[in-house]
Amino acid sequence: MTDSPQPPGGYEYPEEPAPAGGYEPPDPPPRPRPQPPPETTVRPAEDVEEAGPLAAAERFRRTTPARLRTIPPHRSGGHWRLLAGTLTYVMVVGGMADYVEPQARAVAHLVFWLLIGVAFLVTVVRERRHGWEPAPRWPWTAGAVGGALVVEGLILAFGSPAIIVGSVILLGLGLFVLMLVG
């Protein structure tokens, strides 16, 4: 006889169910149904006096549920969208300059100015609708005129292939900074 513990019946598998796992993950436990939030009731002031003193929690009970409150609109910080759009415009139009006719560049300038104008009008409408103080207007003009002048200056000074290489380098640096920030 050996002293090792043996299950009764020899070396056969036990008749218990197999433990979860193996090749397939176990089934997730069923989720309990969420309980609906309790209804908030407002009692008239005379009922409160008749019922006696209020508990501390009753005095601070919320009268409007949080999910019904609106989030107030906030002004976006800075003109980074305008700057990013102008840089993208300079990269695209400057990169395609040697490969398209000058009339196509002129149409690209007009479309860019039109988009800047639409974005400016959207900003003005938002300011008036929410009662904000008007933001400075000069960045819009500087972005529209400056973007077109920078494109034409880069085309004359360096040419389209150099603008493409510079754009790739600038986009790579921007992506690196974004990955660092996270």
Legacy VTK file of the C-alpha trace (Angstrom):
# vtk DataFile Version 3.0
C-alpha trace
ASCII
DATASET POLYDATA
POINTS 182 float
0.000 0.000 0.000
1.064 3.519 -0.753
0.493 6.570 1.345
-0.502 8.790 -1.634
-4.087 9.959 -1.621
-6.043 8.411 -4.447
-9.559 9.313 -5.410
-11.987 6.483 -4.862
-12.418 4.563 -8.051
-8.839 4.702 -9.300
-7.220 7.069 -11.731
-10.293 7.999 -13.701
-11.401 11.573 -14.212
-13.705 12.898 -11.514
-17.369 13.239 -12.431
-17.374 16.961 -11.596
-17.801 19.508 -14.377
-14.581 20.654 -16.018
-13.236 24.010 -14.851
-13.757 27.013 -17.109
-10.961 27.864 -19.495
-9.123 25.637 -21.865
-9.258 26.672 -25.495
-12.235 29.000 -25.124
-12.680 31.863 -22.655
-15.331 31.382 -20.018
-18.731 32.948 -20.620
-19.016 36.408 -19.078
-21.297 36.632 -16.084
-24.708 38.132 -16.905
-25.012 41.824 -16.182
-27.665 42.983 -13.776
-30.282 45.264 -15.296
-29.653 48.924 -14.490
-32.171 50.397 -12.136
-33.999 53.472 -13.449
-33.123 56.649 -11.560
-35.610 57.594 -8.891
-38.120 60.229 -9.873
-37.536 63.632 -8.300
-40.602 65.179 -6.804
-41.086 68.752 -5.745
-43.319 69.324 -2.767
-45.064 72.628 -2.038
-43.662 74.635 0.864
-46.740 74.145 3.076
-46.392 70.343 2.862
-42.804 70.624 4.065
-43.789 72.509 7.190
-46.504 70.009 8.031
-44.224 67.020 7.556
-41.716 68.291 10.112
-38.074 69.239 9.847
-36.238 68.141 6.721
-33.271 65.846 6.765
-29.981 67.387 5.643
-30.056 65.559 2.322
-33.542 66.826 1.455
-32.469 70.467 1.602
-29.733 69.886 -0.968
-31.663 67.649 -3.316
-31.156 68.512 -6.962
-34.259 69.870 -8.660
-33.020 69.397 -12.262
-31.457 66.090 -13.253
-27.890 66.483 -14.524
-28.602 64.902 -17.904
-31.159 67.624 -18.711
-28.730 70.482 -18.197
-27.142 71.985 -21.269
-23.407 72.421 -21.565
-22.597 76.082 -22.149
-20.662 76.779 -25.356
-17.083 77.927 -24.962
-14.952 79.855 -27.396
-12.183 77.771 -28.913
-8.723 78.883 -27.914
-6.633 80.696 -30.490
-6.545 80.488 -34.246
-4.818 77.115 -34.565
-7.395 75.826 -37.081
-6.758 78.842 -39.298
-3.001 78.305 -39.030
-3.275 74.572 -39.774
-5.549 75.216 -42.761
-3.235 77.894 -44.149
-0.175 75.645 -43.790
-1.983 72.779 -45.491
-2.999 75.114 -48.312
0.601 76.287 -48.740
1.851 72.699 -48.845
-0.736 71.471 -51.354
-0.773 74.425 -53.747
2.993 74.903 -53.538
3.585 71.210 -54.177
1.354 71.107 -57.242
2.563 74.395 -58.759
4.969 72.956 -61.357
2.473 70.314 -62.445
-0.629 72.437 -63.163
-1.387 75.550 -65.175
-1.223 78.983 -63.501
-5.001 79.302 -63.955
-5.475 76.258 -61.715
-3.370 77.952 -59.040
-5.518 81.072 -59.374
-8.657 78.969 -58.892
-7.015 77.338 -55.839
-6.351 80.811 -54.391
-9.969 81.825 -54.925
-11.295 78.608 -53.344
-8.970 79.117 -50.375
-10.171 82.705 -49.910
-13.765 81.534 -50.150
-13.206 78.882 -47.454
-11.473 81.406 -45.185
-14.426 83.761 -45.679
-16.951 81.052 -44.799
-14.992 80.122 -41.653
-14.837 83.802 -40.694
-18.599 84.202 -41.110
-19.238 81.077 -39.009
-17.067 82.556 -36.271
-18.903 85.895 -36.387
-22.305 84.175 -36.218
-21.186 82.101 -33.204
-19.945 85.239 -31.442
-23.265 87.011 -31.944
-25.387 83.998 -31.038
-23.596 83.390 -27.729
-22.995 87.035 -26.838
-19.181 86.799 -26.812
-16.917 89.767 -27.310
-15.671 89.973 -30.897
-12.290 88.360 -31.450
-9.609 90.171 -33.451
-10.382 90.138 -37.168
-6.872 90.598 -38.548
-5.771 86.906 -38.342
-8.363 85.986 -40.978
-7.116 88.561 -43.460
-3.509 87.730 -42.654
-4.187 84.018 -43.192
-5.946 84.531 -46.508
-3.568 87.074 -48.070
-0.439 85.803 -46.330
-1.094 82.198 -47.382
-1.383 83.173 -51.040
1.729 85.381 -50.871
3.768 82.692 -49.117
2.763 80.114 -51.740
3.748 82.343 -54.634
6.988 83.378 -52.920
7.999 79.782 -52.231
7.180 78.769 -55.798
9.367 81.563 -57.203
12.211 81.020 -54.708
12.467 77.238 -54.465
10.109 75.478 -56.860
7.584 72.741 -56.355
9.905 69.763 -55.563
11.566 71.664 -52.703
8.143 72.618 -51.326
7.078 68.954 -51.414
10.232 67.873 -49.535
9.798 70.695 -47.012
6.157 69.732 -46.526
7.053 66.116 -45.825
9.704 67.200 -43.321
7.311 69.639 -41.647
4.546 67.011 -41.441
7.019 64.486 -39.999
8.112 66.939 -37.304
4.497 67.770 -36.518
3.625 64.091 -36.214
6.637 63.547 -33.937
5.532 66.383 -31.641
1.962 65.060 -31.571
3.221 61.597 -30.633
5.302 63.097 -27.824
2.369 65.059 -26.444
0.167 62.109 -26.755
LINES 1 183
182 0 1 2 3 4 5 6 7 8 9 10 11 12 13 14 15 16 17 18 19 20 21 22 23 24 25 26 27 28 29 30 31 32 33 34 35 36 37 38 39 40 41 42 43 44 45 46 47 48 49 50 51 52 53 54 55 56 57 58 59 60 61 62 63 64 65 66 67 68 69 70 71 72 73 74 75 76 77 78 79 80 81 82 83 84 85 86 87 88 89 90 91 92 93 94 95 96 97 98 99 100 101 102 103 104 105 106 107 108 109 110 111 112 113 114 115 116 117 118 119 120 121 122 123 124 125 126 127 128 129 130 131 132 133 134 135 136 137 138 139 140 141 142 143 144 145 146 147 148 149 150 151 152 153 154 155 156 157 158 159 160 161 162 163 164 165 166 167 168 169 170 171 172 173 174 175 176 177 178 179 180 181
